[in-house]
C-alpha cells in the first residue's frame, strides 16, 4: 500500500513538473523567434481567421482539395508577390491555375475582413505549411484596398 501511495505521489509530481515547464518552453520559443525576426510570432492572430474562413476549403494542413481548392503550401501564389495574394482575398478568384493545375471552385472575395485580419491571415499562411515568406502588414492591405477603388 505504501508503494502505491509513493508511486502515485511521484507520478503526480512528475506530471505537475512537466506541465509547469511547457509555458516556459513556449515562451522561450516565442522570444527566440521574435529575436530571429521570424514572422511566426506575428502570425498567430491569423490562425483564428484561417480557422473561420479558410480551413474548410484549404484544409488544416494547407493542402487544399485537388481540382477544387488550391494548396497554400509551397506555391508561388503564397510565397511570391504580396500584392497578388492580397488581391485574391480582396477580389476573390475563379478558375485559377496554380503550379500547373486548374482549380474550379470559386473563392469569394473576403473584402469584409479588416485590413488587420487580412494581414494576419496572409502572414499566417505565408509562415506556415512549410512556407517561409515575409509578413504582410495592415498598411500593405490598406494601400491595395485604396488602389482598388
C-alpha positions as CSV (number, residue, x, y, z in Angstrom):
1,X,0.0,0.0,0.0
2,X,2.9,2.4,0.8
3,X,4.4,1.6,-2.6
4,X,1.2,2.5,-4.4
5,X,0.9,5.8,-2.5
6,X,4.6,6.6,-3.2
7,X,4.2,5.8,-6.9
8,X,1.1,8.0,-7.1
9,X,2.9,10.9,-5.5
10,X,5.9,10.5,-7.7
11,X,3.8,10.3,-10.9
12,X,1.7,13.3,-9.8
13,X,4.8,15.4,-9.1
14,X,6.4,14.5,-12.4
15,X,3.2,15.4,-14.2
16,X,2.9,18.7,-12.5
17,X,6.6,19.5,-13.1
18,X,6.3,18.7,-16.8
19,X,3.2,20.9,-17.1
20,X,4.9,23.8,-15.4
21,X,7.8,23.6,-17.9
22,X,5.6,23.8,-21.0
23,X,4.7,27.5,-20.8
24,X,8.3,28.5,-20.1
25,X,9.5,26.5,-23.1
26,X,6.8,28.0,-25.3
27,X,7.7,31.5,-24.1
28,X,11.3,30.9,-24.8
29,X,10.5,29.7,-28.3
30,X,8.4,32.8,-29.0
31,X,11.1,35.1,-27.7
32,X,13.7,33.2,-29.8
33,X,11.5,33.5,-32.9
34,X,11.0,37.2,-32.2
35,X,14.7,37.8,-31.8
36,X,15.4,35.9,-35.1
37,X,12.9,38.1,-37.0
38,X,10.6,35.1,-37.7
39,X,7.1,36.1,-38.8
40,X,5.6,33.1,-36.9
41,X,5.1,35.2,-33.8
42,X,3.1,37.8,-35.8
43,X,1.2,35.0,-37.5
44,X,-0.7,33.6,-34.5
45,X,-3.7,36.1,-34.7
46,X,-4.1,34.9,-38.3
47,X,-4.8,31.3,-37.1
48,X,-8.2,32.3,-35.8
49,X,-9.1,34.0,-39.1
50,X,-7.8,30.9,-41.0
51,X,-9.9,28.5,-39.0
52,X,-13.0,30.6,-39.5
53,X,-12.7,31.5,-43.2
54,X,-10.1,29.3,-44.9
55,X,-9.8,25.9,-43.3
56,X,-12.9,24.4,-44.9
57,X,-11.5,24.8,-48.4
58,X,-7.8,24.8,-47.9
59,X,-7.7,22.1,-45.1
60,X,-5.9,22.0,-41.7
61,X,-2.5,21.5,-43.3
62,X,-3.0,23.9,-46.2
63,X,-3.1,21.1,-48.8
64,X,-6.3,22.3,-50.5
65,X,-8.6,19.9,-52.4
66,X,-7.3,18.6,-55.8
67,X,-9.2,20.2,-58.7
68,X,-11.3,22.4,-56.4
69,X,-9.2,24.5,-53.9
70,X,-5.5,25.1,-54.4
71,X,-2.9,24.3,-51.8
72,X,-1.4,27.0,-49.7
73,X,2.0,25.4,-49.2
74,X,5.0,25.8,-51.3
75,X,3.2,27.7,-54.1
76,X,4.4,30.9,-55.9
77,X,0.9,32.3,-55.2
78,X,1.5,32.2,-51.5
79,X,5.3,32.8,-51.3
80,X,5.5,35.3,-54.2
81,X,4.1,38.7,-54.9
82,X,2.3,40.1,-51.8
83,X,0.0,42.3,-53.9
84,X,-1.3,39.4,-55.9
85,X,-2.1,37.4,-52.7
86,X,-3.7,40.4,-51.1
87,X,-5.8,40.9,-54.3
88,X,-7.0,37.3,-54.0
89,X,-8.5,38.0,-50.6
90,X,-9.9,41.4,-51.6
91,X,-11.3,40.3,-55.0
92,X,-11.8,36.6,-54.8
93,X,-10.6,34.2,-57.5
94,X,-12.1,31.7,-60.0
95,X,-10.6,29.1,-62.4
96,X,-7.0,29.7,-61.2
97,X,-4.1,27.8,-62.4
98,X,-1.7,27.0,-59.5
99,X,1.5,25.1,-60.1
100,X,0.1,23.7,-63.4
101,X,-3.2,22.6,-62.1
102,X,-6.5,24.3,-62.6
103,X,-8.9,24.8,-59.6
104,X,-12.5,25.2,-60.4
105,X,-14.1,26.2,-57.0
106,X,-14.8,29.9,-56.7
107,X,-13.1,31.7,-53.9
108,X,-15.3,34.6,-52.9
109,X,-13.9,38.0,-52.0
110,X,-13.1,38.4,-48.4
111,X,-13.1,42.2,-48.5
112,X,-15.4,42.3,-45.5
113,X,-12.4,41.4,-43.3
114,X,-10.5,44.3,-41.8
115,X,-7.1,45.2,-43.2
116,X,-5.5,43.8,-40.0
117,X,-7.4,40.5,-40.3
118,X,-6.3,40.1,-43.9
119,X,-2.7,40.9,-43.0
120,X,-2.8,38.5,-40.1
121,X,-4.2,35.5,-42.0
122,X,-1.9,36.1,-45.0
123,X,1.1,36.3,-42.7
124,X,-0.1,33.1,-41.0
125,X,-0.4,31.3,-44.4
126,X,3.0,32.7,-45.6
127,X,4.8,31.5,-42.5
128,X,3.1,28.1,-42.0
129,X,2.5,24.9,-44.0
130,X,6.3,24.9,-44.8
131,X,6.2,28.4,-46.2
132,X,8.8,30.9,-45.1
133,X,7.8,34.1,-46.8
134,X,7.8,37.6,-45.2
135,X,4.9,39.0,-43.3
136,X,2.2,41.2,-44.8
137,X,1.2,44.3,-42.9
138,X,-2.1,46.0,-42.5
139,X,-0.6,49.1,-44.2
140,X,0.1,47.0,-47.3
141,X,-3.5,45.8,-47.4
142,X,-4.8,49.3,-46.8
143,X,-2.8,50.6,-49.7
144,X,-4.0,47.8,-52.0
145,X,-7.7,48.3,-50.9
146,X,-7.4,52.0,-51.7
147,X,-5.9,51.3,-55.1
148,X,-8.8,49.0,-55.9
149,X,-11.4,51.9,-55.6
